[in-house]
Amino acid sequence: MRLQKLYCILDVSTSGIERLQRAQLYPIVLLVKFKSPKQIREIKDLRCDKITAKAAKELYEHSLKVESEYKHLITGMTLNLECLAILYILIEE
């Protein structure tokens, strides 16, 4: 019998990651890093989710905070716009 490695993509909070680790489940954690608030608006526009410049700036600032406070939980980061769009679509489905 051949065993297959299966993976799933979850949109989970940092506290959820910590709970998984306490349960001795060690997820691969990818942080989707944005270059700017403008990039956030572009990604949201791909999904027809209009967002104000102020809201995009707040999301950007929050992502920087998460990155600095929880970098010990993060396995990797992506800046690739195409990869970002695919991940966003998969998570939203």
C-alpha positions in Angstrom: 0.0 0.0 0.0 1.4 3.4 -1.0 0.9 6.2 1.5 0.2 9.6 0.1 1.1 12.9 1.7 -2.0 15.0 1.9 -2.1 18.7 2.6 -4.8 21.2 3.2 -4.9 25.0 3.1 -6.5 26.6 6.2 -7.1 30.2 7.0 -6.3 30.1 10.7 -5.5 32.7 13.4 -2.2 32.8 15.3 -3.9 31.3 18.4 -5.1 28.5 16.2 -1.5 27.8 15.1 -0.4 27.8 18.8 -3.2 25.3 19.7 -2.2 23.0 16.8 1.4 23.0 18.1 0.3 22.3 21.7 -1.5 19.2 20.2 1.8 18.2 18.6 0.6 19.0 15.1 3.2 21.2 13.4 1.7 23.1 10.5 3.5 24.7 7.7 2.6 28.4 8.2 2.8 30.7 5.2 2.4 34.4 5.6 1.1 36.2 2.6 3.2 39.4 2.7 2.0 42.5 0.9 4.4 45.1 -0.6 2.0 48.0 0.1 -1.6 48.9 0.8 -2.0 49.4 -3.0 -1.2 45.7 -3.5 -3.9 44.8 -1.0 -6.4 46.9 -3.0 -5.4 45.2 -6.2 -5.9 41.7 -4.8 -9.3 42.7 -3.3 -10.3 44.1 -6.7 -9.5 40.7 -8.3 -12.3 39.3 -6.2 -14.6 42.2 -6.8 -14.3 43.2 -3.1 -13.9 46.9 -3.1 -11.9 48.3 -0.2 -11.1 51.9 0.7 -7.5 53.2 0.8 -7.9 53.7 4.6 -9.0 50.0 5.1 -6.1 48.8 2.9 -3.7 50.8 5.0 -5.1 49.4 8.2 -4.8 45.8 6.8 -1.2 46.5 5.7 -0.2 47.8 9.1 -1.9 44.8 10.8 0.0 42.4 8.6 3.3 44.1 9.5 2.4 43.7 13.2 1.5 40.0 12.8 4.7 39.4 11.0 6.9 41.0 13.7 5.0 39.6 16.7 4.5 36.0 15.4 7.6 35.4 13.3 8.5 32.4 15.5 5.4 30.7 14.1 5.9 31.5 10.4 7.6 28.8 8.2 7.8 31.0 5.1 6.5 34.1 3.3 5.4 34.8 -0.2 5.5 38.1 -2.2 4.7 36.5 -5.6 1.5 38.2 -6.8 0.3 35.3 -8.9 0.8 32.9 -6.0 -0.9 35.4 -3.7 -4.0 35.6 -6.0 -4.2 31.8 -6.2 -4.0 31.4 -2.4 -6.6 34.1 -1.9 -9.0 32.4 -4.3 -8.5 29.0 -2.7 -9.0 30.4 0.8 -12.1 32.3 -0.1 -13.8 29.2 -1.7 
